[in-house]
């Protein structure tokens, strides 16, 4: 937006030029600035300030990463810590009750007291309630890898996009949760991939399990109320709020998402 300078703004401009010393008198009827002259100095025509001031362009937002670190459990259990070295008394069984390998999204690293990386602790996102849960795990209990892409789900726009950095790789219309069972917003990650062959009548060609949980359903269909991206044959309902919290895609799209989003892939669900 463009705007004209105020009298106060004129004072600041002239003062910054080093033209005047002492009190200034600003005419409210023009942009001329009148002030005293230094003794013995030649007369100098007062400067005129004309035109509009344009604010500087805001800096561009930082580019999205093109690589994200993921931790895979290597043993039958992974103890969780509330802080490096402080056990929480919780642990995650590997595999999960559904038979999926335990995976974490790595947020940071705390180096140990010595030079052995195995003694480090990793700050991670955990696929447990409450949504967005974080904990620490020992680096010795996991193996690290990276994933290249991330997923954005826009509830209002009814759109899912897979991106590499800021570059869209896939974008498709989706159905989201209805009023009584909304799709929860937040920052999550893919914690399981299940291809369905033959396709399931309700879940289509596959499921991409997400580390998000329904905020209204503690259980559903024999499960624990966990959110997934999954296929559907009811393509006429895409673009609507009609699910129990999951995100529905057409079957071709869910198959493509499974190829682009291995476990650990970040998932951002926004309003």
Secondary structure, DSSP 8 states (H G I E B T S, - for coil): -EE---HHHHHHHHHHHT---S-EEE-TTSSBEEE---TT-------B--S-EE-----------S-EEEEEE-SSEEEEEEETTEEEEEEEESS-TTS---EEEEEEEE--SSS-GGG-EEEEE-SSTTTT-EEEEEGGGEEEEEE--EEEEETTTTEEEEEETTEEEEEEE-BEE-GGG----EEEEEEEEEEEEEEETTTEEEEEEEEEE-SS-S-BTTB--EEEEEEES-GGGTTSEEESS-EEEEHHHHHHHHHH--TT-EEEEE-
